Amino acid sequence: MTLIKSVIDWIDVRVGIREIAEKELTGYLLPRNINAWYSMGSILLFAFALQVVTGMLLLIYYVPDAEKAFKSVTAIMNDVPYGWLIRMLHAVGSNMMVLVLLLHMISVLFMGSYKKPRELNWVTGFILLSMIQGISLTGYLLPWSQLSFWATTVATNSANAIPVLGPYLVEFLRGSPLVGPPTLGRFFALHVAVIPAGIAAMIAAHLFFLKRTGVSTPPFGQQDTLNQWRGESYTHENHPGGIPFFPDFALEDLRSIAIYMAIFLAVVFFDPYLFFPKDAFIPANAFVTPAHIKPEWYFLANYQTLKIFPNELIGLSLQGAAMTFLALLPFIDRGRERHPLKRPLFMICSVGGLLLWIGLSIWGHLS
């Protein structure tokens, strides 16, 4: 303990570490009525860190070559000590991370925390959602199984519906006219370098905007639930008389992370193949098309939408319009009211849209 104190004293003399800790931890006050939904961001940071660590461990044995990729994944599962655990943590973790991110965005939506001056918080969060879906899609191909090969074929082929640019875009994504070794190389580079770097940069931007604007007060249990920001000049939302981030809400974050880990590990140890259809254990074969290839659960609604419309362009256009509307929501919804029950039109549209997405996902799973 004396050694640790000496090291802290040495650093404190040079950079004032104690002052920073006082300001950012015990001196950083949060609203007294803050709830557990605000811990979703901390869970996501933890989940992303876990993905980075397990991904690095997998890189030690994984071979990004079309002839060797499936064999290397099989060796990780069967021969490398605890390799099966690392792979399951990574594979299940990607699905859990998407689920938590969706819950986080839904909570922000219903608490009206996307409203001005937090438009940039919402936009960066939406970009993060797209990036995490992208990193999951690129990682899907890396095992080079029947499932990953043909799911990638179907996913990239959707771009063909775009007029004029479609065929060129498909070839650009694949690196060749068909899914093959060049596609694996491109997706590997995107998965392990390009997209993770983009996600890290976007997380930094998201946290910066969160820090500069201040944590929004939950609208629940408040008499006045109107957005108080006027926009005349920059203001930071302070919370005099609030609770300190450390240790009060830090313990809440730790509890939420512990609950997340309990659920996460329950899936890993008791139903690890929940996200692995049987085609995930068959090596890729470009000459044998499986009977039913479906994407991951978070793409099922998109998959079913394309099946509903005879023209893929219509399906893609509707999805693009819906995603654009969500991305620009803070600029469209200019009302000051934040409580969801005091916004009946918002409740009807948002709950209806959520139910539609769930319904399409279930339909896509069963079809």
Secondary structure by P-SEA (a helix, b strand, c coil): caaaaaaaaaaaaccaaaaaaaaaccccccccccccccaaaaaaaaaaaaaaaaaaaaaaccccccccaaaaaaaaaccccaaaaaaaaaaaaaaaaaaaaaaaaaaaaaaccccccaaaaaaaaaaaaaaaaaaaaaaccccccaaaaaaaaaaaacccccccaaaaaaaaaaccccccaaaaaaaaaaaccaaaaaaaaaaaaaaaaaaaaccccccccccccccccccccccccccccbbbcaaaaaaaaaaaaaaaaaaaaaaaccccccccccccccccccccccccccccccaaaaaaaaaacccaaaaaaaaaaaaaaaaacccccccccccccccaaaaaaaaaaaaaaaaaaaaaaac
